[in-house]
Every structure is written in structure tokens, then in C-alpha cells.
């Protein structure tokens, strides 16, 4: 009864710049046959209400992500380095804003 | 739009296993994050039952958006003015978009678009029963916006805080767009109510036919909703079926008054002690009968959906053939 659907349409991640001067931000994903089609679909799916002025599409397989199991060793070392924050340093009040 | 189906097992519906075979420290970390009202992301470890529940709920939700295009789509060519036609096209396009956000969210859990579409097209997967009733006249389109989308918003707003990140993010997007759906429906009805007696009668008739079906959209009473407690525990569901239903009724009664229609429930009246409206009995036998596939439009909706999918096959094939050709050409030029 059914014909095969999207078997070979790869997945794309969509990034939208909401306005000039701001960064492209991840907003979702979609299936498309190629990059041009992915852009067209992203326009219809993610920017129907002027949500963007620019779109990037990236094949999902091209993204290398950090492993959630490594979260501890990747990110915890920063936790005890509070001297990397400006609030670590006490400056006399008369100096004013620094 | 939304599905009541978070509690409705698919035909294959195997009972969700309470015990998971996973090591207990992962499970403990998961439970701790849930307890702290944290979010779960696709790569995080999660119990199989949590994953299965989400796949079922999100895919049913997506199917509801897609099938939900059909009853209103019927009226695009018959909208009473160009303005109403443009509005209806935009709304139906939104529903299609909502389906796509949700399919994508479900895919992050390891299911594929093909699997989900096959489940819908073979009749294995459920979608919201509200779409298995016919849209007989233009007032139905307004009532769907006001009441069906209104009920959907009640259901969907708490889902923006769902513990599963991709689902919650999709719902934020959906909710932003849904408000337009409800308001355009209510406004279309206001216009009809300012018209002739015949037009007012059409609105009342549509409300009479849809009111009880909308109350049923929130799903079975809490007492008969076995999956609910686990869904609440996992932060997938935030507010119970009965509480959402009550919220919807309390919000809708004053809107009906402004519109000038009667809600078809003689038992509907304000209860000072409870601070809520009391309401009559929902016909659950009729609800389940429709869920089981015997509603007035189940067969027609599914057939229309399958036909649309099959008729679009050549487009998908052509896009794929074009992409392949382009790739081959690029390789040849590079060589």
C-alpha cells in the first residue's frame, strides 16, 4: 500500500540568524535531498514569521559532538578556577568601575 | 493542535516494563536529574520505558498535526473570502510545520521518519480522535480554531516544560504559533454571530457538535489513565488530564458568553465552593469507539493521508535523482 518515504533523504541541522548583528542559532532539523532543498525547506519550516534574515543548513552527520559521558572531565576542571572571573578580585571602592 | 493520545496505547501497545536492565548508577543519575527538574538530552542515558513513552507520545502528537491539516484543508477552496482563505492556508501550513518539528524531535530518540510514517499509514499509530469527525460547514472551521486549538494550547503549554529537551523546545515554537490559530477561529465566529439568524444557528450547531469532543481531547479521567502517573513522575506530563480539562472549561465559559453561544451541557454551572465550573458526563464509550477506528471519518482521513503521501512519491524520487546527479557531476568535474 505504501511507497517508501524518505529512505535516502539525509538529515540537516538548521541554524537561523534572527537579525543582522546576531549569531546563527540552532533551531531544529529536517530531511532534504540536497543542500539547496534543505535551505528551501528550512525557510518554509522555520521562518514563516520573519524569524530570520539568514539560514545555514549543515548535514547532521558533519557535526562532531562531545560525549555526555565525558562531561565531567571536559567541564569540571573549570569549576575550581574561580580566579578566571573578574569578581574574584577585590578592588578598592575609590578606583570606581574597572 | 494536540493529541489526547498520550495515554492511548497503539495497537502494538505492549505494556511498558517497569524495570529496566540498565546499571543502577545510570538510572540513579537519571532519576536525580528528573527530581531536580533538569532536562534530558538525546545523548543522555535514559530508561527504555522513558524513551518508548516519548517516542509514542511525540509521534502521535506529530501525526495529529499532520492529520489535523485534513479537516480544515477541505475548506481552503470554499473559504468565504480571500482574507479567510489566506488565513486558513497559513494555519494549515503551520500545522504541517508543527508536524515536522515534532517528527524531528521524535527522531532524536532513535526512531526514523519512515518508521513513524509507516505506523501512521498502516493504521498502527494513533492520532487525535478529534480529527475523525467531519467539518460540515464554515462555522466548523471557526470552532476548530476556537475550541480544538484552544484545548490544544491548554495541553501544550505545560509541555514546554517537558523533561525531554527536544520535545520541550519544539513545543515552545508550536505554542508561539498556536495563539494565532485560536484567535482567528474565535474572530471568524464573532463575525458570523453578527450576521443573519441562519449564520448564528450554524455557529451554535458547530459548537454543539464539537464541545464534548473537545472535552474528550484531554484524555480519559485521571482514575482511568494508568500511564499518567509515570508520565508525571518523569516530567513528561505536568498537569493531569482532569485538571487540564477543568482549566479549559473555566477559560471557555466566559468566551462563549461573549460570543453569544450556549455550551451544550445542562449541568454546566459555577461551583462557588470549588471555584470551578461543574460539568456533565463525557461519553467515553463514544470516545473509545472512535479511538478504535470506528469514528465517522477514521477511514476517510487515513485514506486521504496515504493518497497524498503516495501521490507525492514522484516528487521525492525526482528530488533524490536530482541530488544524485548533481553529486555525480561534481565528482566528475573534480576528477
Interface residues (C-beta under 8 A of the other chain):
Chain A: X1 X2 X3 X4 X5 X6 X7 X8 X9 X11 X27 X28 X29 X30 X31 X32 X33 X34 X37 X44 X45 X48 X49 X65 X67 X68
Chain B: X41 X43 X44 X45 X90 X93 X94 X97 X100 X101 X104 X107 X113 X114 X117 X118 X121 X122 X169 X170 X173 X177 X306 X309 X310 X313 X316 X319 X320 X322 X323 X326 X327
